[in-house]
Every structure is written in C-alpha cells, then in structure tokens.
C-alpha cells in the first residue's frame, strides 16, 4: 500500500503556503491580541444564579473588557463597572456574581479591571488607553489597582 500514492486523511498535504498578505494579516492580529485591542465581539452574559443585573451597554463594555483580560491571560477577574464589583469568568464570558469581601479578602480571582463609572462621568477605561487591567503579582499588595478596588469594596 505504501507505493499506491494514497494517503490516509490524517496525512493530507497542508495546502498552499501562506502569502505575504496572509502573514501580514496574521502578524497584525497577533499584535492586536498582545496589545489588547482585538475585539472578539463574543458577548458576556450574566449567569442565572448571579443575583446581579447589567444593562446592554454595560454588557457591551464588559465584552470589550473580557477581550483585554483574556489577552492578558486572566481566567477569573473582579471587574468594577458603574459602582458594581462583579466576578467575571473570563473563559466562559459570564458574570458569576457580585464580588464580596470576607474579612477584606476576595479569593479566587487572578486579575482585576476598572471599567469606569458612567454615573459620575468617569471615563470608561476599556475605551481609552488608560484602561486598568492588572494581573496581580505574587505579592497582591504591590498591585495598586487591586488594592484600590478592594479598599473601595470593603469601605475603607
């Protein structure tokens, strides 16, 4: 059978090599992913048992924020938006509940993002270069964004 010239499906040729335009487009997508400017348009939803509500506009902002968090490698994030602090499962793109601090500690997150507050006219971070996306280092106290969000949440 080796000499028959027939290959199993798993050994088919890979197709034509990438052109310069294809390589340039891929390089641009890779740069956007690294910069956090690549928008997937994948929606963020609120889990049925989350006991929080978000407007369509907030869900759109959360979607853009989830793209940036995913690009940063964050899996579960605390997101501050319009005075709410929410827990976002980045991979599932779902709000799983409100962030609540037990003894001033929010466990189970590996990132935080502040999407601003439309109620006060504060700029929305995800739409500007000033978006606050943080991946906490081993010493969480070094992450000023997370420290500020936790302090706001605990009322300190």
C-alpha positions as CSV (number, residue, x, y, z in Angstrom):
1,X,0.0,0.0,0.0
2,X,2.9,2.4,0.5
3,X,3.6,2.6,-3.2
4,X,0.0,3.3,-4.2
5,X,0.2,7.0,-3.7
6,X,-2.9,7.1,-1.5
7,X,-2.5,8.8,1.8
8,X,-4.8,8.5,4.9
9,X,-6.9,11.6,5.7
10,X,-4.6,12.5,8.6
11,X,-1.6,12.7,6.2
12,X,-3.1,15.1,3.6
13,X,-0.9,18.0,2.4
14,X,-1.4,21.2,4.4
15,X,-2.4,23.3,1.4
16,X,-0.6,26.2,-0.2
17,X,2.0,28.2,1.8
18,X,0.8,31.5,3.4
19,X,1.2,34.5,1.2
20,X,2.9,37.8,2.3
21,X,-0.6,39.4,2.7
22,X,-1.8,36.4,4.9
23,X,1.4,36.6,7.0
24,X,1.0,40.4,7.4
25,X,-2.7,40.0,8.4
26,X,-1.8,37.3,11.0
27,X,1.0,39.5,12.3
28,X,-1.4,42.4,12.7
29,X,-3.9,40.1,14.5
30,X,-1.1,38.9,16.8
31,X,-0.1,42.5,17.6
32,X,-3.7,43.4,18.4
33,X,-4.1,40.4,20.7
34,X,-0.9,41.3,22.5
35,X,-2.0,45.0,22.8
36,X,-5.5,44.0,24.0
37,X,-7.1,45.9,21.1
38,X,-8.5,42.9,19.3
39,X,-12.3,42.7,19.9
40,X,-13.9,39.3,19.6
41,X,-17.5,40.6,19.7
42,X,-18.2,37.5,21.9
43,X,-20.9,38.6,24.3
44,X,-20.7,38.5,28.1
45,X,-23.8,37.1,29.8
46,X,-25.0,37.1,33.4
47,X,-25.3,33.6,35.0
48,X,-28.9,32.8,36.1
49,X,-27.8,32.5,39.8
50,X,-25.5,35.5,39.8
51,X,-28.1,37.8,41.5
52,X,-26.8,40.9,39.6
53,X,-28.2,42.8,36.7
54,X,-26.4,44.6,33.9
55,X,-27.7,46.8,31.1
56,X,-27.0,46.0,27.5
57,X,-24.5,48.9,27.5
58,X,-22.7,47.5,30.5
59,X,-22.6,44.0,28.9
60,X,-21.0,45.6,25.8
61,X,-18.3,47.3,27.9
62,X,-17.8,44.0,29.8
63,X,-17.3,42.2,26.5
64,X,-14.5,44.5,25.5
65,X,-13.0,44.2,28.9
66,X,-13.2,40.4,28.7
67,X,-11.2,40.5,25.5
68,X,-8.4,42.5,27.2
69,X,-8.5,40.3,30.3
70,X,-8.3,37.2,28.1
71,X,-5.4,38.7,26.1
72,X,-3.6,39.2,29.5
73,X,-4.1,35.6,30.4
74,X,-6.6,36.2,33.2
75,X,-9.1,33.5,34.0
76,X,-11.3,35.0,36.7
77,X,-11.5,38.7,37.3
78,X,-13.1,41.2,39.6
79,X,-14.5,43.9,37.3
80,X,-15.6,47.3,38.6
81,X,-18.2,49.0,36.5
82,X,-20.6,51.8,37.3
83,X,-20.3,51.2,41.1
84,X,-20.7,47.5,40.9
85,X,-17.9,45.0,41.5
86,X,-18.5,41.8,39.6
87,X,-16.8,38.4,39.3
88,X,-16.2,37.6,35.6
89,X,-15.4,34.1,34.4
90,X,-13.3,35.3,31.5
91,X,-13.2,32.0,29.6
92,X,-16.9,31.4,29.9
93,X,-17.5,35.1,29.4
94,X,-20.1,35.1,32.2
95,X,-20.7,37.2,35.2
96,X,-21.0,34.7,38.0
97,X,-21.8,37.0,40.9
98,X,-21.1,40.2,42.8
99,X,-17.7,40.5,44.5
100,X,-17.9,40.3,48.2
101,X,-15.1,40.7,50.6
102,X,-14.9,38.3,53.5
103,X,-12.6,39.9,56.1
104,X,-11.4,42.3,53.4
105,X,-10.3,39.5,51.1
106,X,-11.7,38.4,47.7
107,X,-10.3,35.0,46.8
108,X,-10.4,33.1,43.6
109,X,-9.5,35.9,41.2
110,X,-6.3,36.3,39.2
111,X,-7.0,39.8,37.8
112,X,-8.9,43.0,38.1
113,X,-10.2,45.6,35.8
114,X,-11.8,49.0,36.3
115,X,-14.2,49.9,33.5
116,X,-15.1,53.3,35.0
117,X,-18.4,54.7,36.1
118,X,-20.8,56.3,33.7
119,X,-22.9,57.5,36.6
120,X,-20.2,60.0,37.6
121,X,-18.9,60.8,34.2
122,X,-15.6,59.0,34.9
123,X,-14.1,57.8,31.6
124,X,-14.6,54.2,30.7
125,X,-11.2,52.6,30.8
126,X,-11.7,49.9,28.2
127,X,-12.4,52.5,25.5
128,X,-9.2,54.5,26.3
129,X,-5.5,53.8,26.6
130,X,-5.9,54.3,30.3
131,X,-7.8,51.1,30.9
132,X,-6.7,49.5,34.2
133,X,-6.0,45.8,33.5
134,X,-4.0,44.2,36.2
135,X,-2.6,40.7,36.8
136,X,-1.6,40.5,40.4
137,X,1.9,39.5,41.2
138,X,2.8,37.1,44.0
139,X,2.5,40.0,46.5
140,X,-1.0,41.3,46.0
141,X,-0.2,44.4,47.9
142,X,2.0,45.5,45.1
143,X,-1.0,45.7,42.7
144,X,-2.3,49.2,43.3
145,X,-5.3,48.7,41.1
146,X,-6.4,45.7,43.0
147,X,-5.6,47.3,46.4
148,X,-7.8,50.3,45.4
149,X,-10.7,48.1,44.3
150,X,-10.5,46.0,47.5
151,X,-10.4,49.1,49.6
152,X,-13.4,50.6,47.9
153,X,-15.3,47.3,48.3
154,X,-14.5,47.0,52.0
155,X,-15.5,50.6,52.6
156,X,-12.0,51.5,53.8
